[in-house]
Amino acid sequence: MTPDSTRRELLDLDTRHVWHPYGPMPATVPPLLVEEASGVRLRLADGSELVDGMSSWWAAIHGYRHPALDAALTGQAARMSHVMFGGLTHEPAIRLATTLVDITPEGLEHVFLCDSGSVSVEVALKMCLQYWRSTGRESKRKVLTWRGGYHGDTFHPMSVCDPEGGMHSLWRGVLPEQVFVPAPPAGYDAPVDQSYVDEVVRAVEEHADELAAVVVEPVVQGAGGMRFHNPEYLRVLREVTDRCGVLLVFDEIATGFGRTGALFAAEHAGVTPDVLCLGKALTGGYLTMAATLCTASVADGISRGEVPVLAHGPTFMGNPLSAAVASASVGLLADGTWRSDVSRIERGLRDGLAGATQVPGVVDVRVLGAIGVVQLDHPVDMAAATASLTSRGVWLRPFRDLIYTMPPYVSSDADVALVAEAMVATARVA
């Protein structure tokens, strides 16, 4: 436990110097000071512990201090922490890329390793734009997406986030203007709405000459609202983009590596996109790394252009430490036991959150895989919600009108029950 004087000093320095995500400077609400983490628990500097129901923003699917990931990190550090990827290569990156090709939907053959989820989407959109430029179709510069989406905080990904929701509306007039259709009707098991299908198909057909790509989050829209939709809409997108000559991009940064109950959400629909974005859980939450995969057709199209190279090259591309840990993280999923863990967590969340349907102000409770959501009819009171959750030994990060959890797959039944109980109790006060 950190001494009181040291805790006060650190938090004072944090307030004066550290700018936290989506927060003012200086911060108006002091963050909690974490001293160490193990399994699914965060130990705070005051000695208390919280069950992390957020998997560190959905990334730490194996929990903290996992021996296989620790060994991969320290073993690689003993050999080589980094080397430039331009003109050089190394085994960790080669092994990781090969594994990703093996486990992702069939047809994705090439892997671009990059820095973060937002950059993965940047690279994906750049691939699509450069593909059409290289094939003589420079007019195809726009992207179509549906509302309610979230694809990152860098500029081009912001342009395909929901234009009204969140803070990205701040950049209206600065970002490229894209083509938006309504969000897909809610509900994984909801019947397909043919009128919605007709509207989406019509939009792609009408804009086909200017569309480089359609980009969506498959099955689950994450930070844009934690909404689930019928996988059939993905099959509709695959058919109409193929027919109209438009590339299809799936952003699986949040849904990849088992979160929805399938290894990749695209599997729910049985389709392969032209470009696939991965991140977050790729390294098990240890280090930042993302990947953009594409078909041979996309890569060949770019290679035939006047500039036959993908115009992107991060300094830390293919970082050996990140690649080694990512391979170890993916390796932990190889035996398939994650499926029973995610199913077990899904059952626990369904049981534990059932009582929330009776709480005044709750308009929806939904669960899919290792994702549980309680939606209110009003914005969450963050101060009250955080106090309620932490008093019950749980760490979550509600936003907008949502109290939600995406726990590590190693969470025990008791951990899941504790998180669900805290969510229901917090819905009463938030």
N, C-alpha and C positions, 0 to 999 in steps of 0.2 A: 504494500500500500504506500502510495506516495505521500510524504509529509504534507501537512496542511499548508505550510508556508510555500513549499514548492508548487503545489497545486494552484495556489492563488497567483504566484508569479507567472506560471505558464499560461493560465487563463487570461491574465492581464496582458501578457505579450501577444496572445492570440487575438484579443480584442483590438489591440493597437495595430497589428501588422498583417494578420492573416485574413484573406478574403475567401469566404466559403461559398460553395455553389448556391446560386439562386438566393443570395442574401445581400443585405446592404453592407456598406463599409463605413463606420464600424458596425459590427453585428449588434442587433438590438436584443437578441436572445442568446446567451452564451451556450456554446456546444458542450456536450458531455465529454470529459477527458478520459480516453481509453488508455489503459496501461498495458494490457495484453489480451490476447484472444486465443481460445482453444476449443476445438469441437464446434459447438454452436453458441458458445457463450463469450460475451465480451466482459472483461473485468475492468471496471472503472477505477480511476485513481483513488477513489474514496473506499475501495475494497468491495463495493457491491458488484453484483453480476446481473447481466441482462441476456436473455435468450434472443439471438439475432434472427428475427423473422424476415429480414430483408435480404439475406445472403449478400450483404454489402452491395446493394443495388444490383441484386440478381446474379452476381458473379461467383460467389463462394459456394458453389453447389456441393462441394465435398467438406465444407466446414473449414476451420482454421487449424494450422499446424498439422496437416495431414502428413504422416510419415513418408508416403510415396512422393508427395510433392516437395516436401522439405529435402528429401534425398536427391531428387532431380535438380533442384536449385543449387544445392551446395556442391553436388558432383560436377555440374557444368561450370560453376564458378571456379572450381579448382583447375579446370582445363582452359576455359576461354569465356570471358564475360561478354565481349562484343568484338565484332569485326565488320567493316563496311561490307555491304551486300553488292555493291557495284563492282563487277569484275571478279568477285570472290564468292564462294559458297561454303556451306558446312553441313555436316550430318544432321544436327538438330532440325534445321529448316527443311532439308530434303525429306527426312522421315516424317515430319509433321505434314508437309504438303501432300505427300503420298497417302498418308492416313486420311486426310480430309477428302481427297478424291475418292478413296475407297468407301467412306461411310456416308457421304452426301448423296443426294439423288443422282441416279445414273445420267451421264452425259456431261457433268461438270468436270472438266479435265485439267484446268489450269488455275493456279492459286497465286494471288498477289498478297503477300504478307504486309500488313500496315500497322499503324500505331494505335488506333482506337476505333470504336464503333462509328463515330461520326466520320472519321477519315475513310472507313470502309465504304460508307455510302457515297462520300465524295468520289472515291475511286470508281465505284460502280457507275455513277452518273457520267463520269469522265470517259469510262469505257464505252458507254452507249453513245455519247455525243461523238467521240472520236471514231467509233465504228461507222456511223453514218457519214461523217465527213470523209473518211478514208474510202468509202464506197461511192462517193459522188453525190450524196444526198444531204448537202449542207443545210437545207431548209428544215430538216428534222432536228429541231433544237429544243422542243418543249417536252415536258414530262407530265403524264396524267397520273393522278392518285385520287384516293377517296379521302373525304374529311375524317377527322378524328385520329389522324395518324401522327406519329412522331418518328423522326429519322435522324435526330442529332442537332447539335448547336453550331456547327460551322455553316458557312453561308449557303452553299447549294443545297445541303440537306435541309436547312431551315425553310427553303422555298417549297419543299414538298411536305412540310408539317402543316397541321391544320391552320389555315390562315387567320382564324378568329380566336382560337384557343391559345392559352398560355401567353408567353411574352414575345413570341415571334411576330405577332402583329405590329410590334414596335418598329419592325424593319420594312413595313409595307412601302413600296415605292423605291426601295433600294434592292431588294431581292428580285431575282427573275420571276416573272409572273407565269405560273403553271396552270394546268387545266385540272379543275377539281370536280368530282362527282360526289353525291351524298355518301355518307358512311354506310357500309353494308348493314342491313337489318340485324339487330342484336339477337344473339342466341345461337350457340353451337348446334343445338338440336332443332332450332326453329325451322319451319318449312321454308323452302326457297320462294322468294317473292319474285314472280315472273315480271312484274312491272319494273322492279328494280333492275333485274337482269337486262330487260329491254333498254332501260335508260343508260346503263353502263356500256352496253354493246353499241348503242347509237352514238355515244360520246366518242368512243374509240374510232368508230367508222368515220365520223364527221371530221375528226382532227388527225386522221392517220397520216396525212401528208406532212404534218408539222411535228408529229410525235416521234421522239427518239425512243421513249420507253414508257412503260407503266411500272410504277414502283409501289408496293404495298407491304404491310406486315401481315403475314399469313396466319389466319385463325384467331390471333390475339393482337389487338391494338394496345400497345403497352402504355407508355407515359402519356399518350393522348387521351386516355380514359379507361384503360383496363377493360376493353369491350371484347367480347367473343363473337365470332360469326361462323355461319355454316361454311364448311370447306368447299361446297359446290361453287361458291362464287369465285374461287381460285381456278377451278376447271373452266368456268366461263371466260375468265381473263386469258387463260392459256389458249383457248380456242380462238378468241377474237383477235388476240395479238398475232398469233400465227397467220391467221387469214389476212390481216391487214398490214403485215410487214412491220410490226412494232416489237421491240425487245421487252421482255418481262423480267423484272427484278424483284426478288423476295428479300426483304430485310428481316433476317432471323437472329438479329443481335440479341433480342430478349427471349425468343422462343427456342433457339437452338440448344442442342445437347440435353434434350429430355424434358424440358420444363412443362410441355403440354401433354405429356404422356406418350408422345412419339419422339424419336431421336431428333427429327426435324419436323416442323409443323407442315412443311410441304407434303410429308407422307400422308397426312390426313386426307389430302386431295389426290394423291397419286400422280402428281405432275412435277416436272422439272422446270425451273426457271432458266432463263438465259444467263442470269447473273444472280449470285447468292452472297449475301453479306452475313458474316459471323463476327462475334466479339464476346464481351462480357464473360460468360462461363468458359470460354476457350482455354484460359489459363487457370481455371478454378479460382479466380479472384486474386492470384498471386502477383501478377505483373500485367501491365497494359500490352495487349496485342489483339489485332483483329485480322480478318482475312476476307478477301473478295475473290470468289470463284466464278469462273465463266466457262462457257462451252468452247469447243474448238472453233466453231463458226465465228464467234465474236472475236477470238484472238486472231484467227486468220484474216478476218476483215480489216482489223487494225493494221496487221502486218503488210497488207497490200497497199496501204496509203502512202501519200507523199512523205509523211513522217511515219515510218514503219515501226515506231516504238510507242509504248504507252507513256504518255508524258507525266510521269509521277515517280518520285524516288525519295522516300523518307530517309533521313539520316540513320535512324535506328531500325530500318526495315530488316526483318528476319532476325532480330536480336537473338543470339544463341540461348541466353538465359530464359527468355520468354518462350522460345520454341521448345526448349527441353521440358519446361514445366507444362506447356500446353500438351505435348505428347504424353506426358505422365497423366495429366488430367483426363484427356480423351481415353487413355489406356484404362483408367478406372471404370469407364463406362463399357468397356469391351465385352465383359462377361454377361452384360444384360441385367445384372441384379438391380440396377437403377430403376428398371421398370416396376419391380415389386415395391421398391421404396416410394416411387412417385404415386403408385396406386394406393399404397397405404396412407400416404400423406393426404391424398385426395379424399379418401374415406374419412379420415380424421377431421379434415376441414369441413366436409359436408355435415358430419355429425355435430361438430363443435359450433358451427356457425348457424345451425338451423334455428336456434333461439333468436337470432337477430331479426328474423322476419317479423317478430312481434314487437320490436322496439319502435316507439314513435319516432318518426322522422326517417326511418329506413325505407328506401324505395326498391331496393333490389339486393339480393344476396346471390352470388354466383361463384362456382368453383369449376376449375378445369385443370387436371393434372395437379401440379404443386403450385397452384395459384388460387388464392381465396380473396374475395372482394366483398366488402359491405359498402353499398352506395347510399348516401344520405340525400335528403331533399334540400340541403343547404351546405355551404362551405364548412369544412372542418375547422373548429377552433383549435389551432395548432398547439397553443400553450396548454389548453385543457386536455387535449388528446395526449400530448407527450407526457404530461404529469400523470394521467390515468394509466398509460401503458407502462411507464417506468416504475410506478408504484407497485405494479403487478409483476415486475421482473421481466419485461418484454421490451425489445427495441423494434419499433416500426417507424416508418416515415410517411404518414398520411399526406395526401395532397388534394387540392380542390375539394370535391365532395366525397372522397374515397378514403376508406380505411382498408388497407389491403396487406396481404402477406405473400411472399415468395420464398419460403424457407429452404435452407440447405437440405439435400436429400438424405443426409445422415441424421436429421432430426428424429428423435424418438417419439413414440406415441404420446408420452407425457409432455414432451416439448410442444408438439402440435396442439395438444389439448390446452396447454397453458396459453399459447398464442391466440387460439380461437376464443378462449374465455376472456382474454384481455380485450380482444377486438369487440366482442359483444358488449362488455362493460363500458368500453370507451365510446361506443355508439350512443350510449345513454347520456353521456356528458359532453360529447364533442360538438 
